[in-house]
Amino acid sequence: MRRPRKSDDFKEYSYVKKFSDSEIRLNSINGNRGVALIFPNNYTVAASSLSWSWVQQLFWEYNIPVERYFYEKWFKKFYSIESFTPLDENKVFLFSFHFEPDIENIVDILKNREYQF
């Protein structure tokens, strides 16, 4: 993944990279990518959710690489924490939500973003 060229996209990329650099990874992603595990809330809430990491681990056990995404209202491209891949480059979107207001965030992710499907 090369760095974004637009200043707004680079701001989002840098924000996600800050969280990515703070994590310790036990597994690396290999193979075909294309599955996005999206937590429709900010990183702090997502990282405190055991289910987000647990579901990713379940996919890894079956050799299906999953990339994690989180939500911020100002995001446009949504970069993954693992490889900084934009969300629209994935073939499958999986959502993990636990709070009713997150449904609004899911609709916002799907409806109002710059995807090129």
Phi, psi and omega in degrees: 000121177272158181294147180294154181266327180283144183295323178295319179293323179293325176298315178295315178303314181295323179296314179292321181298325178301316179288321179299317180293337181277348182271151173254124182255134177264335179238153174248158180271125176230160176088195183287135174262170178145001179245121181253125174257109189251127172256112188279052176206176185290170186298321182300315178291318181298314182293334179275355179269116180295329183296325181299314178286324183294317179296319177300318179297321177299318177295319180298325178298333177260018178057036174250108181288130181239137176251138184264141178229150173230172190247134165226138185303329184274354179295145175244318184260330183060097179265144180286156179286327185285305187234006179062031177282132176297148184302324184290354177271002178265152180266332184233132175250125174244132180248138174241109180229149186230348183234144182303319179297342178293338178297321176298322179292323177297314178299319178297319179298315184282331189264317194250027183246169184271069180265150177237074182281000000 
